[in-house]
Amino acid sequence: MTTVLKLGGSVITDKTDPETVDETNLGRAADALAGRTDVVVVHGGGSFGHHHADRHGVSTTAGTRDPEGVRAIHGAMKRLDAAVVDALADVDVPALPVHPMSAAHRGTDGSLSLPTGQVRAMLEEGFVPVLHGDGVVHAGEGVTVLSGDELVVALADALGADRVGVCSAVEGVYGDDGAVIDRIETFDDAAGALGGSDATDVSGGMAGKVQRLLGSAAPAWVFGLDDLGAFLDGGDPGTRVG
């Protein structure tokens, strides 16, 4: 069984303080993943990528042709990815970094081309690939943001993943009554309650997450860090999407 797991940037970083890792939360996430090799890890940008993307006016739709700005975004994400890989290595997870900018691109219509042969080969050889949101070349736009949420869905579909997990800073998707919604099968199920992120986020907040997860062939769950272990053990925590 293959699982694609996203560690939210708001979980593993302090999104209010540029380029600051939340060492405690990252350590907890790594501990939950200890001993597992059937998972692909994707992490968000948090206070690393989002900070630089916002500064340079880059989003999933607005691009830049400024190489300095592109290097700033990509460099920050590589630094965060290295921190995640190191944390996993510290608990003997055979993690290896995969940087999407080196392989992915978008066409003029915004469609994503993402080779995944290297990810599949890593899994088959017993490694845990660790990918991240990144800048990608976008025909006609320069470079735009490939969000970790979009990346999760693309990987899950390409790899035929059995489960998708999004480990968020909240316990699930909240309804109008403030309670966690058990299941979302269509966007309308939660449209009234969904909004953007409170901190700087160029990829759409919770609404963007849910929209993308609804497009995945694999069942998905949104849950908090406390439930990461339960999800990895096959449980049904937080909100099921799809």
C-alpha positions in Angstrom: 0.0 0.0 0.0 1.3 3.4 -1.0 0.4 6.6 1.0 1.1 10.1 -0.1 1.4 12.4 2.9 1.6 16.1 3.0 3.1 17.8 6.0 1.5 21.3 6.0 3.9 24.3 6.1 1.9 25.7 9.0 2.7 22.5 10.9 6.4 22.3 10.5 7.3 26.0 10.4 6.3 29.1 12.2 4.5 30.9 9.4 4.7 34.3 11.1 8.5 34.2 11.3 10.4 34.0 7.9 12.4 30.8 7.5 11.8 29.4 10.9 11.3 25.6 11.4 9.1 24.4 14.2 11.5 21.9 15.5 9.1 20.4 18.0 6.4 19.7 15.5 8.8 18.5 12.8 10.3 16.1 15.3 6.8 14.8 16.2 6.0 14.2 12.6 9.3 12.4 12.0 8.6 10.2 15.0 5.2 9.2 13.6 6.9 8.2 10.3 9.7 6.2 11.9 10.1 2.7 10.4 7.9 3.4 7.4 9.0 3.1 3.8 5.7 2.9 2.0 5.1 6.6 2.0 5.8 9.6 -0.2 6.2 12.8 1.8 5.3 16.2 0.4 5.7 19.4 2.5 4.3 22.9 2.2 6.2 26.1 2.1 5.3 27.6 5.4 7.4 30.5 6.4 10.0 29.5 3.8 8.6 29.5 0.2 5.4 31.5 0.9 7.4 34.4 2.4 9.6 34.7 -0.7 6.8 34.0 -3.2 4.7 36.7 -1.7 7.6 39.2 -1.6 8.2 38.6 -5.4 4.5 38.6 -6.3 4.5 35.0 -7.4 1.5 32.6 -6.9 0.0 29.6 -8.6 -1.3 31.9 -11.3 1.0 34.9 -11.3 4.5 34.3 -12.6 7.9 36.0 -12.7 10.8 36.1 -15.1 13.1 37.5 -12.4 15.8 34.8 -11.8 16.7 36.3 -8.5 13.1 35.9 -7.3 13.0 32.3 -8.6 16.2 31.4 -6.9 15.0 32.9 -3.6 11.8 30.8 -3.7 13.5 27.6 -4.8 16.4 28.1 -2.4 14.1 28.6 0.6 12.2 25.4 -0.3 15.4 23.4 -0.7 16.5 24.6 2.8 13.2 23.5 4.3 13.3 20.2 2.4 16.8 19.5 3.8 15.5 20.1 7.3 12.6 17.6 6.7 15.0 15.0 5.2 17.4 15.4 8.1 14.6 15.0 10.7 13.5 11.8 9.0 17.0 10.5 8.8 17.4 11.1 12.5 14.7 8.5 13.1 16.2 6.1 10.5 13.7 6.9 7.7 15.6 6.4 4.4 14.5 9.8 3.1 15.8 11.3 -0.2 15.0 14.8 -1.5 13.2 15.4 -4.8 13.0 19.0 -6.1 10.1 19.6 -8.5 11.6 22.6 -10.2 14.2 20.3 -11.8 11.5 18.1 -13.5 8.0 19.7 -13.6 6.7 22.4 -15.9 3.3 23.9 -16.9 1.9 24.4 -20.4 0.3 27.6 -21.6 -3.0 26.3 -20.4 -1.6 25.8 -16.9 -1.6 22.0 -17.1 1.1 20.3 -15.1 3.7 17.9 -16.5 5.3 16.0 -13.7 7.5 12.9 -14.3 7.2 10.5 -11.4 9.4 7.6 -12.6 12.1 8.6 -10.1 9.7 8.7 -7.2 8.3 5.2 -8.1 11.9 3.9 -8.4 12.8 5.3 -5.0 9.9 3.6 -3.4 10.7 0.3 -5.1 14.3 0.5 -3.8 13.1 1.1 -0.2 13.6 4.9 -0.1 11.2 7.6 1.1 10.9 10.4 -1.4 10.5 13.9 0.1 9.1 16.5 -2.3 7.9 20.0 -1.7 6.0 22.9 -3.1 8.2 24.8 -5.5 8.5 27.2 -8.4 8.0 25.6 -11.8 8.5 27.0 -15.3 5.2 28.0 -16.8 4.9 28.6 -20.5 4.0 32.2 -21.1 4.3 33.2 -17.5 7.9 32.6 -16.5 7.8 30.7 -13.2 4.7 30.1 -11.1 4.2 28.2 -7.8 3.4 24.5 -7.8 1.7 24.1 -4.4 2.2 21.1 -2.2 -1.5 20.4 -2.4 -1.5 20.1 -6.2 1.7 18.1 -6.0 0.0 15.6 -3.6 -2.9 14.9 -5.9 -0.6 14.6 -9.0 1.6 12.1 -7.2 -1.2 10.1 -5.8 -2.9 9.7 -9.2 0.4 9.0 -11.0 1.5 6.4 -8.4 -1.9 4.8 -7.9 -1.7 5.7 -4.2 -4.1 4.0 -1.8 -4.5 6.9 0.6 -3.7 10.6 0.8 -3.2 12.4 4.0 -2.9 16.2 4.7 -1.5 16.9 8.1 -2.7 20.4 8.9 -2.5 22.9 11.7 -6.2 22.1 12.4 -8.0 18.9 13.3 -9.9 18.7 10.0 -12.2 20.9 8.0 -14.5 22.9 10.2 -18.2 23.4 9.4 -20.3 26.4 10.1 -21.0 25.2 13.6 -17.3 25.0 14.4 -17.2 21.2 14.5 -15.0 19.1 12.3 -16.9 17.8 9.2 -16.7 14.0 9.1 -16.8 13.8 5.3 -16.8 16.1 2.3 -17.9 14.6 -1.0 -18.5 17.8 -3.0 -17.2 21.3 -2.5 -20.7 22.5 -1.8 -20.7 20.3 1.4 -18.4 22.8 3.0 -18.3 25.9 0.8 -19.8 28.2 3.3 -17.2 27.4 6.0 -14.1 27.3 3.9 -11.8 30.3 3.7 -8.1 31.2 3.1 -5.2 30.9 5.5 -4.7 33.4 8.3 -1.0 33.8 7.5 0.7 34.5 4.2 -0.2 31.7 1.8 0.0 31.9 -2.0 -1.7 28.6 -2.7 -5.3 28.9 -1.6 -5.6 28.0 2.0 -8.1 25.3 3.1 -10.5 25.9 0.3 -7.7 25.2 -2.2 -6.7 22.0 -0.4 -10.3 20.7 -0.4 -10.8 21.6 -4.1 -7.6 19.8 -5.1 -8.2 16.7 -2.9 -11.7 16.3 -4.4 -10.0 15.9 -7.8 -7.9 12.9 -6.6 -8.8 9.3 -7.4 -7.5 8.2 -3.9 -9.5 8.8 -0.7 -8.0 11.7 1.3 -8.1 12.9 4.9 -7.3 16.2 6.5 -6.3 16.0 10.1 -4.0 17.5 12.8 -0.6 16.5 13.9 -2.0 14.6 16.9 -3.7 12.2 14.5 -0.8 11.6 12.1 0.1 8.3 13.7 -3.5 7.1 13.6 -3.8 8.0 9.9 -0.5 6.2 9.0 -1.9 3.1 10.9 -4.9 3.1 8.6 -7.3 5.1 10.7 -9.9 7.6 9.7 -9.1 10.8 11.6 -10.3 14.3 10.9 -12.2 15.0 7.7 -12.4 12.5 4.8 -12.4 14.3 1.5 -13.9 12.4 -1.5 
